[in-house]
Amino acid sequence: MAPEVMLMLAVGLAVGLGMLGPALALGLIGYSALQGIARNPEARGPIFTSMILIAGLAEAIGIYVLIVAIILAMIVLPTLIGG
């Protein structure tokens, strides 16, 4: 298999596995927040604030994964090819 193909496969796997963590985190955050609000509706404000903060941090990890994938695809691949 050509090195370019291997690099693109690595980028695809890195993004796929790297985005799995934030996706699971956001699902668990939403589930836990809704469960907490259902059990204690008066605590909606603090639960919602915490949920938004943690969701933003989880999204940041996904953005970091995307940036690394773009760097690998756009910077490393051309230097590997020699262009």
A tleap script that builds the chain and sets N, CA, C and O, in Angstrom:
source leaprc.protein.ff14SB
mol = sequence {
  NMET ALA PRO GLU VAL MET LEU MET LEU ALA
  VAL GLY LEU ALA VAL GLY LEU GLY MET LEU
  GLY PRO ALA LEU ALA LEU GLY LEU ILE GLY
  TYR SER ALA LEU GLN GLY ILE ALA ARG ASN
  PRO GLU ALA ARG GLY PRO ILE PHE THR SER
  MET ILE LEU ILE ALA GLY LEU ALA GLU ALA
  ILE GLY ILE TYR VAL LEU ILE VAL ALA ILE
  ILE LEU ALA MET ILE VAL LEU PRO THR LEU
  ILE GLY CGLY
}
set mol.1.N position { 0.851 -1.178 0.000 }
set mol.1.CA position { 0.000 0.000 0.000 }
set mol.1.C position { 0.895 1.238 0.000 }
set mol.1.O position { 1.922 1.273 0.678 }
set mol.2.N position { 0.504 2.229 -0.748 }
set mol.2.CA position { 1.299 3.450 -0.883 }
set mol.2.C position { 1.287 4.245 0.424 }
set mol.2.O position { 0.313 4.192 1.175 }
set mol.3.N position { 2.371 4.983 0.696 }
set mol.3.CA position { 2.416 5.776 1.940 }
set mol.3.C position { 1.302 6.818 2.043 }
set mol.3.O position { 0.815 7.104 3.137 }
set mol.4.N position { 0.899 7.384 0.900 }
set mol.4.CA position { -0.169 8.381 0.924 }
set mol.4.C position { -1.488 7.759 1.384 }
set mol.4.O position { -2.246 8.358 2.147 }
set mol.5.N position { -1.735 6.560 0.907 }
set mol.5.CA position { -2.964 5.861 1.281 }
set mol.5.C position { -2.944 5.521 2.764 }
set mol.5.O position { -3.953 5.659 3.456 }
set mol.6.N position { -1.795 5.079 3.246 }
set mol.6.CA position { -1.667 4.749 4.669 }
set mol.6.C position { -1.889 5.985 5.540 }
set mol.6.O position { -2.519 5.897 6.594 }
set mol.7.N position { -1.371 7.139 5.102 }
set mol.7.CA position { -1.555 8.364 5.878 }
set mol.7.C position { -3.012 8.782 5.906 }
set mol.7.O position { -3.526 9.167 6.957 }
set mol.8.N position { -3.681 8.714 4.773 }
set mol.8.CA position { -5.093 9.077 4.753 }
set mol.8.C position { -5.935 8.111 5.582 }
set mol.8.O position { -6.907 8.519 6.216 }
set mol.9.N position { -5.562 6.829 5.577 }
set mol.9.CA position { -6.251 5.863 6.420 }
set mol.9.C position { -6.023 6.185 7.894 }
set mol.9.O position { -6.939 6.079 8.710 }
set mol.10.N position { -4.796 6.578 8.229 }
set mol.10.CA position { -4.493 6.951 9.612 }
set mol.10.C position { -5.267 8.193 10.025 }
set mol.10.O position { -5.764 8.265 11.149 }
set mol.11.N position { -5.376 9.167 9.137 }
set mol.11.CA position { -6.140 10.382 9.443 }
set mol.11.C position { -7.608 10.033 9.665 }
set mol.11.O position { -8.227 10.527 10.607 }
set mol.12.N position { -8.160 9.197 8.815 }
set mol.12.CA position { -9.556 8.794 8.965 }
set mol.12.C position { -9.807 8.049 10.261 }
set mol.12.O position { -10.801 8.297 10.943 }
set mol.13.N position { -8.907 7.133 10.606 }
set mol.13.CA position { -9.055 6.396 11.861 }
set mol.13.C position { -8.879 7.314 13.063 }
set mol.13.O position { -9.583 7.171 14.062 }
set mol.14.N position { -7.947 8.251 12.973 }
set mol.14.CA position { -7.727 9.182 14.085 }
set mol.14.C position { -8.962 10.039 14.326 }
set mol.14.O position { -9.357 10.250 15.472 }
set mol.15.N position { -9.564 10.526 13.269 }
set mol.15.CA position { -10.762 11.349 13.422 }
set mol.15.C position { -11.930 10.492 13.923 }
set mol.15.O position { -12.676 10.909 14.808 }
set mol.16.N position { -12.080 9.316 13.361 }
set mol.16.CA position { -13.190 8.460 13.774 }
set mol.16.C position { -13.111 8.064 15.237 }
set mol.16.O position { -14.101 8.150 15.964 }
set mol.17.N position { -11.937 7.630 15.667 }
set mol.17.CA position { -11.788 7.227 17.062 }
set mol.17.C position { -11.705 8.437 17.987 }
set mol.17.O position { -12.162 8.383 19.129 }
set mol.18.N position { -11.122 9.530 17.493 }
set mol.18.CA position { -11.012 10.729 18.322 }
set mol.18.C position { -12.343 11.412 18.564 }
set mol.18.O position { -12.547 12.006 19.623 }
set mol.19.N position { -13.241 11.341 17.618 }
set mol.19.CA position { -14.565 11.944 17.784 }
set mol.19.C position { -15.509 11.055 18.591 }
set mol.19.O position { -16.568 11.501 19.031 }
set mol.20.N position { -15.124 9.815 18.778 }
set mol.20.CA position { -15.968 8.907 19.546 }
set mol.20.C position { -16.073 9.345 21.006 }
set mol.20.O position { -17.142 9.254 21.608 }
set mol.21.N position { -14.966 9.819 21.572 }
set mol.21.CA position { -14.974 10.269 22.964 }
set mol.21.C position { -15.900 11.454 23.207 }
set mol.21.O position { -16.758 11.387 24.088 }
set mol.22.N position { -15.748 12.543 22.442 }
set mol.22.CA position { -16.669 13.666 22.639 }
set mol.22.C position { -18.133 13.314 22.367 }
set mol.22.O position { -19.029 13.831 23.033 }
set mol.23.N position { -18.375 12.438 21.394 }
set mol.23.CA position { -19.758 12.053 21.102 }
set mol.23.C position { -20.377 11.306 22.281 }
set mol.23.O position { -21.514 11.577 22.667 }
set mol.24.N position { -19.628 10.368 22.846 }
set mol.24.CA position { -20.129 9.648 24.015 }
set mol.24.C position { -20.282 10.582 25.210 }
set mol.24.O position { -21.242 10.475 25.973 }
set mol.25.N position { -19.332 11.493 25.366 }
set mol.25.CA position { -19.405 12.439 26.481 }
set mol.25.C position { -20.646 13.316 26.387 }
set mol.25.O position { -21.337 13.524 27.384 }
set mol.26.N position { -20.933 13.830 25.199 }
set mol.26.CA position { -22.120 14.681 25.040 }
set mol.26.C position { -23.402 13.905 25.288 }
set mol.26.O position { -24.347 14.436 25.871 }
set mol.27.N position { -23.442 12.655 24.850 }
set mol.27.CA position { -24.615 11.838 25.116 }
set mol.27.C position { -24.824 11.598 26.599 }
set mol.27.O position { -25.944 11.693 27.101 }
set mol.28.N position { -23.742 11.285 27.297 }
set mol.28.CA position { -23.844 11.053 28.742 }
set mol.28.C position { -24.176 12.331 29.498 }
set mol.28.O position { -24.910 12.298 30.486 }
set mol.29.N position { -23.641 13.448 29.042 }
set mol.29.CA position { -23.937 14.729 29.689 }
set mol.29.C position { -25.428 15.053 29.565 }
set mol.29.O position { -26.074 15.416 30.547 }
set mol.30.N position { -25.961 14.921 28.361 }
set mol.30.CA position { -27.382 15.195 28.149 }
set mol.30.C position { -28.272 14.255 28.937 }
set mol.30.O position { -29.260 14.678 29.536 }
set mol.31.N position { -27.921 12.983 28.935 }
set mol.31.CA position { -28.705 11.994 29.684 }
set mol.31.C position { -28.704 12.314 31.172 }
set mol.31.O position { -29.752 12.314 31.817 }
set mol.32.N position { -27.523 12.586 31.709 }
set mol.32.CA position { -27.420 12.848 33.143 }
set mol.32.C position { -28.128 14.146 33.532 }
set mol.32.O position { -28.764 14.221 34.583 }
set mol.33.N position { -28.016 15.160 32.684 }
set mol.33.CA position { -28.677 16.433 32.991 }
set mol.33.C position { -30.193 16.275 32.974 }
set mol.33.O position { -30.876 16.772 33.870 }
set mol.34.N position { -30.717 15.600 31.981 }
set mol.34.CA position { -32.170 15.404 31.926 }
set mol.34.C position { -32.665 14.541 33.091 }
set mol.34.O position { -33.744 14.773 33.636 }
set mol.35.N position { -31.865 13.551 33.458 }
set mol.35.CA position { -32.249 12.713 34.589 }
set mol.35.C position { -32.233 13.519 35.894 }
set mol.35.O position { -33.116 13.369 36.739 }
set mol.36.N position { -31.222 14.370 36.042 }
set mol.36.CA position { -31.152 15.206 37.240 }
set mol.36.C position { -32.277 16.221 37.311 }
set mol.36.O position { -32.833 16.456 38.384 }
set mol.37.N position { -32.617 16.824 36.188 }
set mol.37.CA position { -33.714 17.799 36.164 }
set mol.37.C position { -35.050 17.103 36.428 }
set mol.37.O position { -35.927 17.663 37.086 }
set mol.38.N position { -35.200 15.878 35.912 }
set mol.38.CA position { -36.444 15.141 36.148 }
set mol.38.C position { -36.600 14.787 37.629 }
set mol.38.O position { -37.717 14.769 38.146 }
set mol.39.N position { -35.506 14.510 38.299 }
set mol.39.CA position { -35.580 14.154 39.722 }
set mol.39.C position { -35.745 15.380 40.612 }
set mol.39.O position { -36.399 15.316 41.654 }
set mol.40.N position { -35.148 16.502 40.196 }
set mol.40.CA position { -35.195 17.706 41.020 }
set mol.40.C position { -35.398 18.920 40.110 }
set mol.40.O position { -34.422 19.575 39.744 }
set mol.41.N position { -36.623 19.230 39.743 }
set mol.41.CA position { -36.875 20.335 38.811 }
set mol.41.C position { -36.433 21.703 39.332 }
set mol.41.O position { -36.166 22.605 38.538 }
set mol.42.N position { -36.352 21.870 40.652 }
set mol.42.CA position { -35.941 23.166 41.197 }
set mol.42.C position { -34.474 23.461 40.921 }
set mol.42.O position { -34.069 24.624 40.915 }
set mol.43.N position { -33.676 22.431 40.693 }
set mol.43.CA position { -32.237 22.609 40.458 }
set mol.43.C position { -31.917 22.735 38.972 }
set mol.43.O position { -30.794 22.460 38.549 }
set mol.44.N position { -32.903 23.151 38.183 }
set mol.44.CA position { -32.718 23.240 36.745 }
set mol.44.C position { -31.606 24.203 36.359 }
set mol.44.O position { -30.805 23.897 35.476 }
set mol.45.N position { -31.543 25.353 37.000 }
set mol.45.CA position { -30.544 26.367 36.648 }
set mol.45.C position { -29.111 25.906 36.833 }
set mol.45.O position { -28.332 25.957 35.881 }
set mol.46.N position { -28.728 25.450 38.038 }
set mol.46.CA position { -27.347 24.986 38.217 }
set mol.46.C position { -26.992 23.768 37.370 }
set mol.46.O position { -25.867 23.651 36.885 }
set mol.47.N position { -27.955 22.861 37.192 }
set mol.47.CA position { -27.683 21.674 36.365 }
set mol.47.C position { -27.464 22.085 34.921 }
set mol.47.O position { -26.553 21.587 34.259 }
set mol.48.N position { -28.299 22.994 34.433 }
set mol.48.CA position { -28.171 23.433 33.046 }
set mol.48.C position { -26.860 24.182 32.823 }
set mol.48.O position { -26.216 24.008 31.788 }
set mol.49.N position { -26.460 25.013 33.785 }
set mol.49.CA position { -25.202 25.746 33.670 }
set mol.49.C position { -24.015 24.784 33.621 }
set mol.49.O position { -23.119 24.933 32.789 }
set mol.50.N position { -24.018 23.811 34.507 }
set mol.50.CA position { -22.941 22.822 34.513 }
set mol.50.C position { -22.930 22.005 33.232 }
set mol.50.O position { -21.866 21.686 32.702 }
set mol.51.N position { -24.120 21.666 32.732 }
set mol.51.CA position { -24.208 20.886 31.503 }
set mol.51.C position { -23.610 21.651 30.327 }
set mol.51.O position { -22.866 21.075 29.533 }
set mol.52.N position { -23.922 22.930 30.205 }
set mol.52.CA position { -23.401 23.729 29.103 }
set mol.52.C position { -21.882 23.866 29.202 }
set mol.52.O position { -21.191 23.803 28.185 }
set mol.53.N position { -21.359 24.052 30.401 }
set mol.53.CA position { -19.919 24.177 30.587 }
set mol.53.C position { -19.197 22.893 30.201 }
set mol.53.O position { -18.209 22.940 29.467 }
set mol.54.N position { -19.665 21.762 30.677 }
set mol.54.CA position { -19.023 20.487 30.380 }
set mol.54.C position { -19.192 20.128 28.899 }
set mol.54.O position { -18.281 19.556 28.300 }
set mol.55.N position { -20.330 20.451 28.310 }
set mol.55.CA position { -20.528 20.180 26.887 }
set mol.55.C position { -19.560 20.996 26.044 }
set mol.55.O position { -19.053 20.506 25.035 }
set mol.56.N position { -19.300 22.231 26.442 }
set mol.56.CA position { -18.324 23.039 25.721 }
set mol.56.C position { -16.926 22.457 25.806 }
set mol.56.O position { -16.185 22.480 24.823 }
set mol.57.N position { -16.560 21.942 26.956 }
set mol.57.CA position { -15.246 21.319 27.099 }
set mol.57.C position { -15.143 20.038 26.269 }
set mol.57.O position { -14.093 19.756 25.692 }
set mol.58.N position { -16.212 19.274 26.210 }
set mol.58.CA position { -16.209 18.058 25.394 }
set mol.58.C position { -16.118 18.408 23.910 }
set mol.58.O position { -15.424 17.728 23.154 }
set mol.59.N position { -16.803 19.448 23.497 }
set mol.59.CA position { -16.723 19.893 22.102 }
set mol.59.C position { -15.323 20.373 21.751 }
set mol.59.O position { -14.870 20.190 20.621 }
set mol.60.N position { -14.636 20.981 22.704 }
set mol.60.CA position { -13.273 21.455 22.456 }
set mol.60.C position { -12.349 20.292 22.125 }
set mol.60.O position { -11.465 20.430 21.279 }
set mol.61.N position { -12.538 19.161 22.769 }
set mol.61.CA position { -11.718 17.986 22.462 }
set mol.61.C position { -11.965 17.538 21.026 }
set mol.61.O position { -11.024 17.177 20.319 }
set mol.62.N position { -13.214 17.559 20.596 }
set mol.62.CA position { -13.528 17.216 19.217 }
set mol.62.C position { -12.906 18.176 18.226 }
set mol.62.O position { -12.459 17.762 17.156 }
set mol.63.N position { -12.872 19.452 18.568 }
set mol.63.CA position { -12.248 20.449 17.681 }
set mol.63.C position { -10.746 20.218 17.610 }
set mol.63.O position { -10.152 20.370 16.542 }
set mol.64.N position { -10.116 19.851 18.732 }
set mol.64.CA position { -8.683 19.542 18.715 }
set mol.64.C position { -8.396 18.359 17.801 }
set mol.64.O position { -7.413 18.370 17.060 }
set mol.65.N position { -9.244 17.344 17.848 }
set mol.65.CA position { -9.071 16.183 16.978 }
set mol.65.C position { -9.186 16.598 15.521 }
set mol.65.O position { -8.404 16.146 14.684 }
set mol.66.N position { -10.137 17.441 15.212 }
set mol.66.CA position { -10.315 17.908 13.843 }
set mol.66.C position { -9.109 18.704 13.365 }
set mol.66.O position { -8.684 18.555 12.220 }
set mol.67.N position { -8.557 19.543 14.224 }
set mol.67.CA position { -7.384 20.338 13.849 }
set mol.67.C position { -6.185 19.443 13.586 }
set mol.67.O position { -5.448 19.665 12.625 }
set mol.68.N position { -5.978 18.433 14.424 }
set mol.68.CA position { -4.866 17.500 14.209 }
set mol.68.C position { -5.048 16.754 12.892 }
set mol.68.O position { -4.076 16.541 12.166 }
set mol.69.N position { -6.262 16.358 12.576 }
set mol.69.CA position { -6.519 15.657 11.319 }
set mol.69.C position { -6.251 16.557 10.118 }
set mol.69.O position { -5.692 16.107 9.118 }
set mol.70.N position { -6.641 17.812 10.208 }
set mol.70.CA position { -6.379 18.744 9.106 }
set mol.70.C position { -4.888 18.973 8.946 }
set mol.70.O position { -4.386 19.030 7.824 }
set mol.71.N position { -4.172 19.104 10.058 }
set mol.71.CA position { -2.712 19.278 9.982 }
set mol.71.C position { -2.067 18.056 9.335 }
set mol.71.O position { -1.196 18.196 8.477 }
set mol.72.N position { -2.485 16.872 9.738 }
set mol.72.CA position { -1.925 15.658 9.146 }
set mol.72.C position { -2.223 15.574 7.653 }
set mol.72.O position { -1.351 15.224 6.858 }
set mol.73.N position { -3.448 15.894 7.280 }
set mol.73.CA position { -3.848 15.751 5.885 }
set mol.73.C position { -3.253 16.827 4.984 }
set mol.73.O position { -2.897 16.542 3.841 }
set mol.74.N position { -3.140 18.057 5.479 }
set mol.74.CA position { -2.733 19.165 4.612 }
set mol.74.C position { -1.242 19.518 4.701 }
set mol.74.O position { -0.700 20.123 3.775 }
set mol.75.N position { -0.590 19.161 5.771 }
set mol.75.CA position { 0.815 19.534 5.925 }
set mol.75.C position { 1.728 18.329 5.787 }
set mol.75.O position { 2.739 18.395 5.087 }
set mol.76.N position { 1.387 17.228 6.445 }
set mol.76.CA position { 2.263 16.060 6.420 }
set mol.76.C position { 2.198 15.349 5.084 }
set mol.76.O position { 3.230 14.912 4.573 }
set mol.77.N position { 1.019 15.220 4.507 }
set mol.77.CA position { 0.874 14.495 3.233 }
set mol.77.C position { 1.673 15.146 2.094 }
set mol.77.O position { 2.384 14.428 1.391 }
set mol.78.N position { 1.594 16.464 1.877 }
set mol.78.CA position { 2.396 17.039 0.795 }
set mol.78.C position { 3.904 16.874 1.013 }
set mol.78.O position { 4.642 16.682 0.046 }
set mol.79.N position { 4.372 16.945 2.251 }
set mol.79.CA position { 5.809 16.752 2.490 }
set mol.79.C position { 6.202 15.295 2.267 }
set mol.79.O position { 7.333 15.010 1.873 }
set mol.80.N position { 5.274 14.376 2.516 }
set mol.80.CA position { 5.548 12.971 2.289 }
set mol.80.C position { 5.631 12.673 0.797 }
set mol.80.O position { 6.469 11.888 0.353 }
set mol.81.N position { 4.744 13.316 0.025 }
set mol.81.CA position { 4.736 13.117 -1.425 }
set mol.81.C position { 5.957 13.794 -2.057 }
set mol.81.O position { 6.504 13.306 -3.046 }
set mol.82.N position { 6.371 14.907 -1.483 }
set mol.82.CA position { 7.517 15.624 -2.020 }
set mol.82.C position { 7.120 16.866 -2.784 }
set mol.82.O position { 7.904 17.373 -3.586 }
set mol.83.N position { 5.920 17.367 -2.554 }
set mol.83.CA position { 5.445 18.519 -3.302 }
set mol.83.C position { 5.446 19.690 -2.508 }
set mol.83.O position { 5.071 20.760 -2.987 }
savepdb mol mol.pdb
quit
